[in-house]
Amino acid sequence: MRTLTDEQANVILEEAELLYSAEAISQTLRQLANEITETVADQSPLVLCVMSGAVVFAGQLLPLLRFPLDFDYLHVTRYNNERRGGDIRWLVLPKERLQGRVVLVLDDILDEGVTLAAIKQKVMDCGAREFYSVVLADKEIAKPKPVQADFVGLTIPDRYVFGFGMDVHGAWRNLPAIYAIK
């Protein structure tokens, strides 16, 4: 749920700094698709989209993957429209069986790595044969992360970012570019 008025959301966008244009993201998606295809094309992966942030990313990446795959989603959150993460909450687990599968998880951003590490642990605990992760953006933070993504599209500075699936207090997931709050 959005916690900003339209006016507040518009002010945030007007004052934000553009980090990656829609064109830069499109080029990045094509490159990621090629890298993913080289690695998992012959493994019939189960692709899991991490809701809600990765829905835009997944929706634009999937048509670029030229191999058969199964698709499902999971919903886990730490942010709840806040700017800082809290405890992990599992809202929806995949309906597809993970036992013996190669699983490819698509997420919008690798921030501190806590959520992706928990997803990896859950997927492997459910019997997946292999786990791969793809993130649109990897945030450069000062401390070590408990997990690294196998495929990374963009590197972003340690700032609060939004757009292309990522929100600011529930707003602006629908932007075609990535912005940072100044």
ZIFENPE-V222781 format. One line per field, one symbol per residue. phi: phi as a letter, one per 20 degrees, with the letter a starting at -180 (. if undefined). psi: psi as a letter, one per 40 degrees, with the letter a starting at -180 (. if undefined). A space follows every 10 residues. Layout:
# ZIFENPE-V222781
phi = ???
psi = ???
This chain:
# ZIFENPE-V222781
phi = .fddfgffff fgffefdfec ffffffffff ffgfffggec gedlfeedee eefeffgffe egfeedbfbd cbbcccbcdl meecfcffce ebegeffegm eeddedcfbd eenffffffg fffffenffb cccccfcdee dfdfdfbdff ccecdcffcf dboloedcln dmfefecdcc ff
psi = hheiiddddd ddddeihhdh iddddddddd ddddddddde deegihhhhh iededddddd ddeehfiiii haiihiiedf eieiiaihhh dhiidihehe ihhhhhidhh ceeddddddd dddddeeidi hiihidhhhh idiiieiiid hhdihiigih iiifdiihfe ifdeieihii h.
